[in-house]
Structures are given as C-alpha cells and as structure tokens.
C-alpha cells in the first residue's frame, strides 16, 4: 500500500486501516469520484473496486484557503476529524479526499466539523451525491 498508516490514540485503527493518499494519480482518480459539499469542506469518495479492504484518505487545500499557515491549519483539522471518525464510518475498499474551503474549514467549530464529515459520508454512501467531473477532452482549450 502507498502512504502511511494512521493510528488512533488507542492504537491502530480498529475497524478499517487508513492509509494516506500521496501520489498525484490517486488524487486525479478522485476527480471522477462522488462529490459531496459538506459546508466547511468538500468530500470526494470513490469505491476503488480492487478488493483491498484498506481505506485511503487524502487532504488538500488550494491557495484560495490562504497562506501556508492557513492551509496547514485547515489540513490539520481535516486530518484530525478523519483520524477520529473515518475508521468507524468509512467503507472498506473506498478512498476519500477532504478538500478545505476558504474561511470555513479553519474557523468552523470542531464538533460541527465532525458532524459535517458524518453527514457527508452518509450522503456519499447512500447515493445522494453528485458524480465528479468527466475527463477533460484532449485538444485545444478555448
């Protein structure tokens, strides 16, 4: 598996082993995944379908979120909610990416941020999410 394992304070993740997505191709595959706006962040979720029961999780924040300090703070908060809630709520064989939003990811109350993740996962797993962007056609841009 690519990435590092994420552990909970009690030890290794109990119901699902989490691995951090780090390779660009993994993030590009997520662009065609389910997209769930969660208020304070955007969740992308996809069933890999490869038979591996591990759960992949990635985090990203664009420069729209702010300077490096603001982006890192937002990503730390996203990593923490994923560490706390994904082992119990994630489906085996799925990958998830949490994308920070400007002004809301770093400022939102932590309990509300966790509730946003739970609602977003529920929507993604129940099929009430929109699909990702289709691949961009090759050729000239307009």
For each residue, the residues with C-beta under 8 A, 3 or more apart:
1: 19 52 54
2: 19 21 22 23 26
3: 19 20 21 22 56
4: 19 20
5: 12 13 17 18 19
6: 13 18 19 20 57 79 82 83
7: 11 12 13
8: 11 12 13 14 83 84 87
9:
10: 14
11: 7 8
12: 5 7 8 17
13: 5 6 7 8 16 17 18 86 87
14: 8 10 87 88
15: 87 88
16: 13 53 54 55 86 87 88 90 91 92
17: 5 12 13 53 54 55
18: 5 6 13 54 55 56 57 82 83 86 87 90
19: 1 2 3 4 5 6 54 55 56 57
20: 3 4 6 56 57 58 59
21: 2 3 26 27 30 56 57 58 95 97
22: 2 3 26 58
23: 2 26 27
24: 27 28
25: 28 29
26: 2 21 22 23 29 30 56 58 95
27: 21 23 24 30 31 58 60 97
28: 24 25 31
29: 25 26 32 33 46 95
30: 21 26 27 33 44 46 58 95 97 132
31: 27 28 44 132 133
32: 29 46 131 132 133 134 135
33: 29 30 44 45 46 95 97 131 132
34: 44 45 46 124 129 130 131 132
35: 42 43 44 129 130 131 132
36: 42 43 44 45 120 123 124 129 130
37: 42 43 120
38: 41 42 43 116 117 119 120
39: 104 108 116
40: 101 104 105 108 112 113 116
41: 38 78 98 99 100 101 104 105 113 116 120
42: 35 36 37 38 98 99 101
43: 35 36 37 38 96 97 98 99 117 120 121 124
44: 30 31 33 34 35 36 96 97 99 132
45: 33 34 36 94 95 96 121 124 125 129
46: 29 30 32 33 34 94 95
47: 91 93 94
48: 52 56 93 94 95
49: 93
50: 93
51: 93
52: 1 48 93
53: 16 17 92 93
54: 1 16 17 18 19 92 93
55: 16 17 18 19 86 87 90 91 92 93 94 95 96
56: 3 18 19 20 21 26 48 94 95 96
57: 6 18 19 20 21 82 86 90 95 96 97 98
58: 20 21 22 26 27 30 95 96 97 98
59: 20 75 78 79 82 97 98 99 100
60: 27 75 97 98 99 100
61: 65 71 74 75 99 100 105
62: 65 71 99 100
63: 66 71
64: 102
65: 61 62 70 71 74 100 101 102 105 106
66: 63 69 70 71 74 102 106
67: 70 71
68: 71 72
69: 66 72 73
70: 65 66 67 73 74 106
71: 61 62 63 65 66 67 68 74 75 100
72: 68 69 75 76
73: 69 70 76 77 106
74: 61 65 66 70 71 77 78 100 105 106
75: 59 60 61 71 72 78 79 100
76: 72 73 79 80
77: 73 74 80 81 105 106 110 113
78: 41 59 74 75 81 82 98 100 105
79: 6 59 75 76 82 83
80: 76 77 83 84 110
81: 77 78 84 85 98 110 113 114 117
82: 6 18 57 59 78 79 85 86 96 98 117
83: 6 8 18 79 80 86 87
84: 8 80 81 114
85: 81 82 88 89 114 117 118 121
86: 13 16 18 55 57 82 83 89 90 96 117
87: 8 13 14 15 16 18 55 83 90
88: 14 15 16 85
89: 85 86 117 118 121
90: 16 18 55 57 86 87 94 96 121
91: 16 47 55 94 125
92: 16 53 54 55
93: 47 48 49 50 51 52 53 54 55
94: 45 46 47 48 55 56 90 91
95: 21 26 29 30 33 45 46 48 55 56 57 58
96: 43 44 45 55 56 57 58 82 86 90 121
97: 21 27 30 33 43 44 57 58 59 60
98: 41 42 43 57 58 59 60 78 81 82 117
99: 41 42 43 44 59 60 61 62
100: 41 59 60 61 62 65 71 74 75 78 105 106
101: 40 41 42 65 104 105
102: 64 65 66 105
103: 106 107
104: 39 40 41 101 107 108
105: 40 41 61 65 74 77 78 100 101 102 108 113
106: 65 66 70 73 74 77 100 103
107: 103 104
108: 39 40 104 105 112 113 116
109: 112 113
110: 77 80 81 113 114
111: 114 115
112: 40 108 109 115 116
113: 40 41 77 81 105 108 109 110 116 117
114: 81 84 85 110 111 117 118
115: 111 112 118 119
116: 38 39 40 41 108 112 113 119 120
117: 38 43 81 82 85 86 89 98 113 114 120 121
118: 85 89 114 115 121 122
119: 38 115 116 122 123
120: 36 37 38 41 43 116 117 123 124
121: 43 45 85 89 90 96 117 118 124 125
122: 118 119 125 126
123: 36 119 120 126 128 129
124: 34 36 43 45 120 121 129
125: 45 91 121 122
126: 122 123
127:
128: 123
129: 34 35 36 45 123 124
130: 34 35 36
131: 32 33 34 35
132: 30 31 32 33 34 35 44
133: 31 32 136
134: 32
135: 32
136: 133
137:
138:
139:
140:
141:
142:
